[in-house]
Every structure is written in structure tokens, then in C-alpha cells.
């Protein structure tokens, strides 16, 4: 229970309490895994990186891209995109995808 309390304090500091919204619905093993994952994240470093203008300058800015809803893809298309992704990773290429939704990362806590 002490680990849960520490995790909650960290999440409150960075306004990420929603990560524990469904905590009570988890099995004991999953509860422990989730708390350990939260405690393993260096939220201060994430905050610093997010606020770093040097990173944005280094990568040339951040721009929105078009998207495809995965649920609308055929099995063939899913396999094609999966293969492309694996090939890119094997060749050392990198991409960052940010998903919108219920994410509420608020910086400057």
C-alpha cells in the first residue's frame, strides 16, 4: 500500500491521477504491475523533455500528419503496414506517434 501511495503522490504532482482511475478493477497482480510501472517512470525527465525547445528544433518541428483509423483497415492492409513498420525498425528508422484521446498530460506542475 505504501507503493500505491507513493505512485499517487507522483501522479498528483504531474496531474496524471487518471492513470489509476480503474485501479480497483484490476487483479492484485495487475495492480502491483501498474504501480511498479508508474514508480519506474521518471516524470521529471519526461516533463523536462516535453518542455525542451532544443528537441523540437533538433527534429525540425512538430507537425500533424494524416491518419488512418486502424479499425477501418483490411487484414491485408494491417499486415502490409505491420511489415513496413518492422522493416523500418530493423533498418534503424524511428517514428513518434502521439495519440489523442483521454491523455491529459499537463506540464508545469
C-alpha positions in Angstrom: 0.0 0.0 0.0 3.0 2.3 0.6 3.9 1.9 -3.1 0.4 2.9 -4.2 0.6 6.0 -2.0 3.9 7.0 -3.5 2.6 6.4 -7.0 -0.5 8.5 -6.3 1.7 11.3 -4.9 3.8 11.3 -8.1 0.7 11.3 -10.3 -0.9 14.1 -8.4 2.3 16.2 -8.8 2.2 15.8 -12.5 -1.6 15.8 -12.8 -1.8 12.3 -14.0 -4.1 10.7 -11.4 -6.3 9.4 -14.2 -3.8 6.6 -14.7 -5.2 5.0 -11.6 -8.9 5.5 -12.5 -9.7 1.8 -12.9 -7.1 0.6 -10.4 -9.8 -1.1 -8.2 -11.0 -3.2 -11.2 -7.5 -4.8 -11.6 -6.3 -8.1 -10.2 -3.8 -7.9 -7.4 -1.0 -8.9 -9.8 -2.0 -6.2 -12.3 -2.4 -3.6 -9.5 1.2 -4.3 -8.5 2.5 -4.2 -12.1 0.7 -0.9 -12.7 2.1 0.7 -9.5 5.6 -0.5 -10.3 5.4 0.8 -13.9 4.3 4.2 -12.5 7.1 4.2 -10.0 9.6 3.4 -12.7 8.8 6.4 -14.9 11.0 9.4 -14.4 8.2 12.0 -14.7 10.6 14.9 -14.0 12.7 13.8 -17.0 9.6 13.5 -19.2 8.5 16.9 -18.1 11.9 18.3 -18.9 12.0 16.7 -22.3 8.5 17.9 -23.1 9.4 21.5 -22.2 12.8 21.4 -24.0 12.7 23.6 -27.1 16.0 22.2 -28.2 14.4 18.9 -29.0 11.8 20.4 -31.2 14.5 22.5 -33.0 16.6 19.3 -33.4 13.9 17.4 -35.2 12.7 20.3 -37.2 9.4 21.0 -35.5 6.3 19.0 -34.9 3.6 18.8 -37.5 0.3 17.0 -37.6 0.1 14.1 -40.0 -2.9 12.5 -41.7 -4.1 9.3 -40.1 -5.9 6.1 -40.9 -8.3 4.6 -38.4 -6.9 1.1 -37.7 -10.4 -0.4 -37.3 -11.2 0.5 -41.0 -8.2 -1.3 -42.4 -8.5 -4.7 -44.1 -6.4 -7.6 -42.8 -4.1 -7.3 -45.9 -3.6 -3.6 -45.1 -2.8 -4.3 -41.5 -0.3 -6.9 -42.5 1.3 -4.5 -45.1 1.7 -1.7 -42.5 3.0 -4.1 -39.9 5.6 -5.4 -42.3 6.6 -1.8 -43.3 6.9 -0.9 -39.6 9.1 -3.9 -38.7 11.3 -3.2 -41.8 11.8 0.4 -40.7 12.7 -0.6 -37.1 15.2 -3.2 -38.4 16.8 -0.5 -40.6 17.2 1.8 -37.6 14.4 4.3 -38.6 12.4 5.9 -35.9 8.9 7.5 -35.8 7.0 9.0 -32.9 3.2 8.8 -32.9 1.2 10.8 -30.4 -2.3 9.6 -29.7 -5.1 11.9 -28.7 -7.9 10.9 -26.5 -8.1 10.8 -22.8 -4.5 11.8 -22.3 -4.2 14.8 -20.2 -0.5 15.4 -19.6 -0.3 18.8 -18.1 3.2 20.3 -17.8 4.5 22.8 -15.3 3.3 21.3 -12.1 
